Amino acid sequence: MLTTAQLATVKAAILADPALDAFPNTLDGAFGIAALLNEISVPDFFVWRTHVPVSEIMQNGFDWTRVDNLTVGKARIWEWMQLTGTINPAQANVRAGFIAVFTTAGDLATRQAIFGHSQRQATQIEKLLSTGSGTTTTDQGVGPATMGFEGNISYQDVVIARNS
């Protein structure tokens, strides 16, 4: 369920976009608008993922020798970050943890690989309700936006937004 502020943002976006505003204010129109808002954003807009399985991070681009070279303290931080089996890179402190663990010049490729798994393309609605630049991530953990809403907008939310 969208907040009152998010519904106002959706309504303003519909009114500002002639293609969306052209849909009739009916259930069919709401379905059409929701379908378009749930498509992948064009141009590309990247957001931080909120649920990344550790097993995914440990695959492509992960250099295990970098873990072996960590100090005891950094290795402990890395171990604690993965205890639940998933990581939420949308949280700034988690991204700061990646940077705190993998600090040397030799660690940059591993950190970039982790950050690469930590982002994805947003849908139109996710882009609309996100904060940030939406660019691809750097090895410093900047670029993707933070979502204020994740998932698909329902036709019911479109109806509520249009009639608010």
C-alpha positions in Angstrom: 0.0 0.0 0.0 1.4 3.4 -1.0 1.6 6.3 1.5 -0.4 9.5 1.0 2.7 11.2 -0.2 3.5 8.4 -2.7 0.0 8.5 -4.0 0.3 12.2 -4.6 3.6 11.6 -6.5 2.0 9.0 -8.6 -1.0 11.2 -9.4 1.3 14.1 -10.3 3.4 11.8 -12.6 0.2 10.6 -14.4 -1.0 14.1 -14.9 2.4 15.2 -16.2 2.7 12.4 -18.7 0.4 12.8 -21.7 0.6 9.1 -22.5 -0.5 8.1 -19.0 -3.0 10.9 -18.5 -4.7 9.8 -21.8 -5.9 6.6 -20.2 -9.5 6.9 -19.1 -10.2 7.1 -15.4 -11.7 3.6 -15.3 -10.6 0.2 -14.0 -9.3 -0.6 -17.5 -7.4 2.7 -17.6 -5.9 1.9 -14.1 -4.8 -1.5 -15.3 -3.1 0.1 -18.3 -1.3 2.7 -16.3 -0.2 0.1 -13.7 1.1 -2.2 -16.5 3.2 0.7 -17.9 4.5 1.8 -14.5 5.5 -1.8 -13.7 7.8 -2.0 -16.8 11.6 -1.7 -16.5 12.6 1.9 -16.6 13.9 3.3 -19.9 16.5 4.8 -19.9 18.2 2.5 -17.4 17.8 3.5 -13.8 19.5 1.5 -11.1 18.5 0.9 -7.5 20.0 -0.9 -4.6 18.7 -4.3 -4.1 17.2 -5.0 -0.6 17.8 -8.8 -0.6 20.9 -10.3 -2.0 21.7 -13.9 -1.2 25.3 -14.3 0.0 25.7 -17.3 -2.4 25.1 -14.9 -5.3 27.8 -12.5 -4.1 30.3 -15.4 -3.7 30.0 -16.3 -7.4 31.0 -14.2 -10.4 33.9 -11.8 -9.8 34.5 -12.8 -6.1 38.2 -13.2 -5.4 38.5 -15.6 -2.4 42.1 -14.8 -1.9 41.0 -11.3 -0.8 39.1 -12.8 2.1 42.2 -14.9 3.0 44.2 -11.7 3.1 41.8 -9.8 5.5 42.9 -8.9 9.0 41.1 -10.7 11.8 38.9 -7.8 12.5 37.9 -7.3 8.9 37.3 -11.0 8.4 35.0 -10.9 11.5 33.0 -8.0 10.0 32.7 -9.8 6.7 31.6 -13.0 8.5 29.0 -11.1 10.5 27.6 -9.4 7.5 26.6 -12.7 6.0 25.3 -14.6 9.0 21.6 -14.4 7.9 22.4 -15.6 4.4 21.3 -12.4 2.7 22.6 -8.9 2.7 20.6 -5.6 2.2 22.9 -3.2 0.3 20.1 -0.6 0.3 21.2 0.1 3.8 24.0 2.7 3.9 25.7 0.9 6.8 25.9 -2.3 4.8 27.6 -0.6 1.9 30.0 1.1 4.4 30.7 -2.4 5.7 31.8 -3.5 2.3 34.1 -0.6 2.0 35.5 -1.1 5.6 36.3 -4.7 4.9 37.8 -4.5 1.4 40.1 -1.5 1.7 43.3 -2.1 -0.2 44.0 -1.4 -3.8 43.9 -5.2 -4.4 40.4 -5.4 -2.9 38.8 -2.9 -5.3 37.8 -5.5 -7.9 36.2 -7.7 -5.3 34.4 -4.7 -3.8 33.2 -3.7 -7.3 32.0 -7.3 -7.9 30.0 -7.2 -4.6 28.5 -3.8 -5.5 27.7 -5.1 -9.0 25.5 -7.8 -7.4 23.9 -5.2 -5.1 22.1 -3.3 -7.8 19.4 -3.9 -10.3 17.3 -2.0 -12.9 14.2 -0.3 -11.5 10.7 -0.4 -12.8 9.1 2.9 -13.7 7.2 3.1 -10.4 10.3 2.2 -8.4 12.2 4.9 -10.2 9.4 7.4 -9.6 9.5 6.7 -5.8 13.3 6.4 -5.4 15.8 8.8 -4.1 19.2 9.1 -5.8 20.9 9.4 -9.1 20.1 5.9 -10.4 23.5 5.3 -12.1 25.5 2.1 -11.9 27.6 1.6 -8.8 31.2 2.5 -8.4 33.7 0.7 -6.2 32.9 3.4 -3.6 29.3 2.2 -3.4 27.6 5.2 -4.9 25.3 5.5 -7.9 22.2 3.5 -7.5 19.1 5.1 -5.9 17.4 3.9 -2.8 13.8 2.7 -3.3 10.9 4.3 -1.4 8.7 1.5 -2.9 9.6 -1.9 -4.1 7.6 -4.1 -6.4 4.6 -3.6 -8.6 2.0 -1.0 -8.3 -1.5 -2.3 -8.3 -4.4 -1.0 -10.4 -6.1 -0.2 -7.0 -3.3 2.1 -6.1 -3.6 3.8 -9.5 -7.3 4.3 -8.9 -6.7 5.8 -5.5 -4.0 8.0 -6.8 -6.0 9.4 -9.7 -9.0 10.0 -7.5 -7.2 11.6 -4.6 
